[in-house]
């Protein structure tokens, strides 16, 4: 059954009014850049994130209890912050209930399958949440722009995708789609950070570099994708992502508002004292291999 919008929860309010001062300005390339007056402090961010984390746990338990199937898609340009918000959500949840799906390049066998087939196998069963770090929308973006699929395959995807998503929703799956929007200036900054930081260098690839040359082509592909797949039954929700911390909080807050859930009474536990057993004798420590205490 589709989500009943009238029953969605109220938007979670932050503990105090956060300094946003959001402004939208056009860059010299014509794209829209969103800036905030003050950078959110780490302590402020963690405080708000932990509050949302408590709600995520409540949502998780509700999904488990009601055997719901929840699919959340995270799309957007390279370095837009998709992985960051997924990690922010995933850190609070049970991996047996919430799984992250980040598929690699399709194998030769998968290339011969029905396009949606390998994604269908990753869909959640009752009582599970699946967070897709990129999804079947690869065909509408990177595959199309980089010529990894034909024009006919691209057109067929745009026609088929809305029907595929209608099937999912009619089957009772809750489907929520997010597009992370990042400006040219901010993407360049993040790419340079990845190039110059050895810890983050694995995040950059030749494909990312090429995407800079095809900025306009990706914009046109995204616009066409929205024209076909931003439907009333399965809309896209755009996240302004130039500010990483605020975009994560805004996205999680919105996600919680889109799935009706209720708090479940917490289980109580009494931790018993450890029982002593005089018959047990621990083997000598020197007979075991220990990790050196280097730190």
N, C-alpha and C positions, 0 to 999 in steps of 0.2 A: 504494500500500500504506500502511496506517496506520503511525504511528510505533511502533517497538518500544521500549517504555518500559524494558525490561531492559537496553538497550544505551546508554541516555543517559549522558552524561558526569557525573562527580562534580561536585558544586557547587564552584565556584572559591572558594578561601579568600582572604580579604583578607591583605595583607602583614603586618598586625598587627591585634590585637583592637581593633575600633572601639568607641568609647563610644556605646552606644545607650540603655540604660536605658529601654526602651520601656514605656509605660503606656497602658492604655485606660481612659477615664473617660466617663461619660455627661454630656452637656451639659444645659442647662435645657430644650432642645427635644426631648430624648430620643434624639438621634443619638449615635453613638459617636465620640469624639475620641481620636486616638492622639497622644501627646506623647513627646518624647525628652528625656533629661536635658540633654545638651549639643549645641549646634549643631556640625555637622561643619565643620571649617575648609576654606577654599578649596584649600589645598595638599594636604590629606588627600583631599579629593574628587577633585581632578585626578589624584593619584597612583593612586587606585583605578580611576578611569575609564580612564586610559591603559592600565592592566593589562588591563582588560576589552576595551579597544579592540584590543589585540594579538590577543586571542582572536576578536573579531569579524572581523578580517581573515582569520584562519585559517578561520573558518566560511565566509566569503565565497568563498575559494578552493576549499573543499570543495564548496560548492553549485555553483560553476562547473564543477568537474571532473566531478562526478557528475550534472550536469544536473538538479539538484533544483528543485522549484517550492515556494517558501516564501511563505506568506501570514500576516502578523501583523496582527491587528486591535487598535486602541487605542480604547477607549470609556470613557465616564465623564461626570460632570457638567462643565459649563462651568468653566474655570479649574482643572481637576483635575490638569493637568500632562501631558496626552497629547502635546502639541506639544513640550514640553521633552525628554521621553525619546526621541522620534523624532529630534530634532535631535542628541541625544547619541549615538545609534546611527549616524545618517546621516553625521556628520562624519568617521567613520573609513573609510567604504566608497566603492567605486567607483560613481558614479551610473549607469554603464552596466549594472551588475549589481543594485544596490539602488535602487529607485525609491520615492518617497513619493507616495501617492495621497490627495488631499484634494479631493474633488469639491464643486462649488458647488451652488446650487439647480438642480434639474432643469429642462430646457427644456420647452416645450409638447410637443415631439415625444417627449421622454423620458418625459413623464407618461403618454403613450399606450402605452408599451412594457410588456412583461413587467417587473415591478418589478426583478428582479435583473439585467436585461439590461445596463444601463450599468456595473454593477460587474464583470460577467463580462468585458467588454472590457478591463478594467484588470488582470485576473489575470496573473501572471507566466508566461512560457514557461520551458522547461528552462534551468537555470543562472541563474535570477533570483530576487530577493527583493522582495516588495511590502509596504510598510508603510502600512497604511490609517489615516489620521487621520480617524476616524469611517468608518462603512461602511454595509452594508445594514441595520445595526441602527438607523439613523435612524428607520425605520418603527416600531420598538418603543419609541422614546423621544420625541424632539422632534416628529416628525410626529404621533404619537398624542396626546401631551399638548397640543400647540398646535392640534389639530384640522385638520392639513394632510392627513389621510387619514380615511376613514370607519371606523366600528367594524368593518364587514365586512372592509375591507382589512387592518386591524390583526389581526383574528382569522385571516385567511387567511395573513398573514405568519408568525404564530406557529406555525401548522400546517405551513407549507411550508419554513420556514427549516431545521429539523433535517434534512429530506430533502435540501435543497440542499447542506448542508454534508457530509452523508454521501456525496453524489455526488462532491464535491471530494476528499474523503479517499480514497475508493475509486479515484479516478483517479490517485492518487499524490501529490496536493498535501499538503504539510505545513501544517496550519492551527492557529494558536495565537491565543487570544483573551484580551485583558487588559481588566479593568475597573478604572479608577482611582477610588478612593474618597476623597473629600475631605469634611471636616466643614463644617457651616454657618459656623462661626467663621472657618475658614481661607479658605473661598470668599469670604466678605465682605471679608476682608483683601486678597485678591488682586484682587477687583473694584475696591476703593477705590484700590489702587496703579495699576491700569490707568486709572482715571478721572483721577487726579491727575498721572500721568506722561505728558507729550506723546509720548514715544517708544513707549509701550505703549498709547496710547489707541485705536489701530486695532484692538486685540484685543477691545474691548468693543462691544457692539451692543445695540439695543433688545430683541432676543431674549434676550440674557443677563440683562438687567434683569428681563424678564418671568419668566425661569426662577426668580428669587428668590421671586416671588409664588406659584410653583407647586412649591415644594420637595417638599411631601408628594405631589403628583400624580406628580412624576418618581420619587420613591421607590417608589410603588406600581407604576408602569410598569416600573421596573427589576426589582422583585420578581417580577412576572408574566413578564417576559422571561426571567429566570433559571429560573423554574419550567418553561418550555417548552424552553429552548435550552441549559441547563447539563447536557449529556448526558455519558455515560461516554465516548463516542467523541470528542466535541468539547466539553470542559469550559471553563468560565470560570475564569480565574485573577485573583483580586482583589489589587490593589496598594494598600497603605495609603499615601496620597499627601500627607499633611499636611506631611511633611518632603520637600522637593523633591529634595535631593541623595541622600538615602538611598533614596527611591522609585525614582530612576533607576538607581542601582547595583543595587538588589534586582531590578528588572525585567530589566535586561540580563543579570545573573548567571543568573536563572531561564531566560531565553530561550536562553542558551548551553547550559543543562543539558537542554533539551527537544529539541535536534536533535543526534543523534550525528554527530560529525565527527572528522577526524584532521588533524594537521598535515602539510602537503605540503612536501617539501624546497624551500628557497628557491633561486631562480635566482641564479646569480652573474653579475656584469657587470664587464667591464674597460673602463674609460673611456679611450679613446685620446686622445692629445694632439691639439690642433687643428692641422690642416694649414695651413701658410702658402702663400698663392698670390699671387705678385708681380704676376700679371696683373689682380688685382681691385683697383679703386680705389673707395673709398666716396664717394658723392656728398657735396657740402658740407652740413654740418649746417644752415646757415642757410636751405637750400632746403626744409626740412621744418617742419611745425607741431608745436610741443611744448606740453605741458601746463605752465602756469605753476607754478613752485616756491613755492607759497604757504606751505607748512609746513616 
